C-alpha cells in the first residue's frame, strides 16, 4: 500500500498482509452491496436507486398532472446528480417501475414501449417518456416539510433524502427482490387495502397476533393474478417467521365447443413467468410426447391473455389435463418469501409480518411529529409577521412617513412600536400594491385561523392518542385512494385449497386402460399380450428358455419386481413391450445386476402388505406403498447377509404363516409375531441347524393349511401339532407333504 509524503512527494510504502487487505476490501464491498444496492429499507420499501429516481423525477416536476418527459432526461438527471452508476441500471429500474405486470402498484407511468409479459425489452430511453404516479406522490408527500433527513450527494453538490416520508406501505404493497453478499431478500406484493386494514388494527391492538393480522392480509396479491394453492398453516408459518413459499397456479376456465368438444383458456399465469417461454416449454414437452393428454396449444393473446389448450380427445377430463400440466410446467410455480430488510438502524434483519407493519407505523409517527414541528415553526413565523403587519396597518401613515424621511428606518420602527427584527423586515419588504390589501379584518381572520391550527398541532405533539388518530386517518385516505374499491386496488390473486398428496395425478394414470397378460421367462425376457388369456400354448420362447412368471394386469397398473439382492423395482405395465414376439430383456427397463435374478412379480395394489424373506429364514412385513421405486435403480428393502439371497415374497392375506426349511421341519405361528418394517434384515422366522428356508405360506387358521400334491390339493385342518412361536425349530410335516418342501 502506498501513500504520498507531503514534504517531498516521495511515496511511503506500508506493508500490509494480503489476507488483511482482502478482508478489509471484501467487507467494504459486502456492506456497500447490502446497504446501498440489494436490500430495501423497511420504512419506504425502496432501494437507493429507486429513491433517487423518484426524487429526481419530483425535482423535474413530473407529477401525474403535468406532461411526460423523455426517459433519457430523467436518467441523465439521476446519474448526473444522485446515482454515480451506469445509465442502463437506472433505465432498467425506471422501466420495471412502470410495468403493470411486474409491479403491483406502478410508481412510474410510462408512455411508449415499456416491454411486455412475453419478455420483450423496452424501447431505448430516447424514445420513451415517463412521469410519476399518484402512488409515488404518496411516497414523496411531505418531503419538503423536514419530515426526513437528507445527506450530501456523491459529489457534495446537492442533497438527497435518506428515506422517503412514505404514507403508502410500499414494502409489502409492491414487494422487493435482491441478492446481496451472503444474504438475499424476496418479498411478494400484497393488496394495499388489506394492508391498511391490518395497520389500523395494529394501531388499536399493538400486540396483535400474526394469525389475527392474516385475517386482514390474506396473503400475496400478485400483479399477474393467478391462484395461490397453499394451506393456511403454511401461510401462517411463513408470515410468523418471515420465510416461506407460496405455490401459485395459472387461472383457467373451460370453454365448451360444439359436438361435446371443449378447450381450456388460460387467462392469468404465475408471477414473474414469461408467457413466451412458458408456451415454448409446453410446446417442447408436447413435441417430446410428455403431455399425453394435450392435443394442441396456441396463443391468442391480444391486450388480454388468452392461451388456448386443446385436449387430445373429448374424453379427457379437464382437471386431469391441467394437473398434468401443473406438474411439469411453469403453469404452477413457487414464490419464495424472505423478508430480509434494512431496519431504521441500517441493520439487515428478517422480520415477520407484525414487525414489518410496526416498523412502518413507527416511521409514520416520526414523520407526523417532524411535519407537525415544521408546520408549527411556519405558523409561529407567520403569526409574528401578521402582528407586525397589523401594527403597520394601524399606523400606516406614520410608517410611510418614517420610511420616507429616515435613512435607517428599521431601528426607529422597532423602537417606536416595539417590533421584532422579523416584523420590521416584513413591513419594509411590503410592495406598494400590497397596501390596498392590508385590511385589518383579513389579517385578524388569518391570525385566528393560524392560532386555531397551532392549538390543534400542539395537541397532536402532546398526545400519542391524538397523533395515532391522525395516522389512522391518513391510512384510511390511502385505502380510499388505492384500496379494493378502485380498479387498481381490487385483489387479483385468489386462494384455493392445496391439493392433497393423494390427489396429485401422475401422467401414467392417463394411459388407456385395457387388460393384458404379462409373461416373464427364466432368462429374463418380458412381454405383454393383449387380453386375459388362459391358453398360452402358442407362446414361443428362445431355445432353452421357458415360462417363469405369468400374471394378469391392466395397462394402468404398476408391476413390482422383487430381486434376489432384496431390491424392489417398479415398472409401468404400459411400458412393457406388446405383441407376439419374444419381448425385451427385463434389464433394459431396470438396473438389475447380472449376478441377480427376479424372485417374484406382483401387481401393485395400494393398502396391500408383503412378507419378504431371505434364504437364511429372516424376514419381515412391508407395506406395498413402501416398496414402490421411483428410479431404474430400484429400492433396497430386504438387506441380505453374505452368501444369502432374497428368496420369497408372499401377499399377506391370512392370520397365520407356515414356514418349512430344507431340513423338512414345519412351523406354524401367528403372523402378528412378524414385525412390519420399511427396510432391514428382519427377524428369524424359523430356527435351523445348517439349513435354510425352503418355503412359506400365509393362510387363515380356520381354513386349515393346504398344499399341492401332484394334481390334487390336500388340506390339514388340525395344525395344532405344528403351532409354535416364531424362531423355533418346528417338527416334521404331515404325512403326504411334498418331498420338495414346497407348498405349491
C-alpha angles and dihedrals in degrees: 000000000000134000131177122250102225094207098062103002092243116146118251112217116211119189113228125174115248090234093055093045092049093047093049095049095042091050090051090050092047093050091047091051094047098045104031106031121016114031123064124227112254091224103058100008092233137124119221094262092054092046093049092047094053093044092050091050090050090052088052088054092239095156120153093262095054129072128273125266129206113272088229088064091050094047091047092054092047097051093037098051111018118007116051096197138095122305092232092064092050094046092047088053092049091049094051093049088056097048111101091199092053102039122045094211107022115223094198129049110215132202116200133019109341097165131264142250087261088073096258114157123242120255119265115286092249089067103042130074133202147184136176125277128225088259090059091050088054088054092048097040112130096009089132092053099074091260095137138026123258130209133197116272121245093276097037091240097113143005132253131192117259089211134358123247089241112191084176116077092234101163095067097025095058100016125210141235132196144144118222132171109297093348142056141191131219118172120171122222119258138197109272093210090058091045091053091052090050092048092051091049091048090053089055094040110030092180096050115151123244089242091057092048089052089060084071102030101050094185138278120346107203121203090231093052116218129150125282111219102189128125119253089241092057092047091050092049091050094053093043093055101028090237131088144097137256122213110216128191132195118259113243141171135198115243115199119221132187125288093029094298124133142181133206120238118203109204101170133029130197121282118278094012115130110227096216094052091045092055091045090053093049091047091050092051089047091051091050089052093242092128102059094172097052119093102179144340131208138166116234095166121144119154088330122052115252118167111175121210119189119201120231091243139356090254092066111105112235094222091051091049092052092045090055090051094045089054098057107021140058091257078101118041139160127238110204114213122210112163095201108154143157110260122214089276091056090251117142110235138160107235132191124230096271093048092051092049092045091051090054091051092049088053091049090050091053091047092051092049093050093043091050093050090048091051092047090054090051091048092049090051092048093048089052091050092047090052090055093046091051090054089048091051093051091048100031099139093047091048091052092046091049093050092049097047105035125074091207105028096164099076091043092052093046091051098042098048099022093244127170122236090256092052093048092049091049091053093046092048094054116117120229091244088061092063092077089055094049096108120163093218094053091048092050092046092052090045092052092047091051092048090052092049090046091054092050093047092051089053089053090053094045098046126058089195092055091047093053089050088058092048091047091053091049090052090050089052090053090050091050092050099043107012134112093288090068129074091239096047101046111118112259104181118068131195132237135177115276110251112251118246091247090053094059104111120216121216090239089065089068095064114118108263117236135146120261137174114227118210126187122183130214090255090056103257113146131194141156128229122202114253134010102286122176092192110078096157093117093054111117129206136191118272110289093011130110143170118295105163132019126173141158119243145150126250088244093057129100119231119218116208119196115200133199092253091062096257128135120214127192123215126181108233093221088061093059110104113258132211139058096295125107093268127225132296109271089228089071088070102037135033097245117163116241091238092056132076139195115270098186145343122218138166116253111245118176113241094023122126132209136208109218122186140174129227091261091062100257120131150134142198120265132185116245091235090060095058099052108116122209098199138046089252091072130217124282109230110150115046108210126203123241112284089015130098141195106272115176147015121198130181110237103238103139144046101247136045128212118203127185128188130212084254085071096245117140124206129183122192139154113280088225087078090068112083124228112238140166097220140349145086093290129213132301110274097185136005118242136183105216092329139105140221114283104181145332135205133192116213145152112266092218090059095050129231115297132192138174117255111181108301093341133080114223125197129200107204096182108060096156092112089062098040114115144123128297113272097029125121101246126202140264114301124249120285111278096030110145116268088226089070090229125127096211 
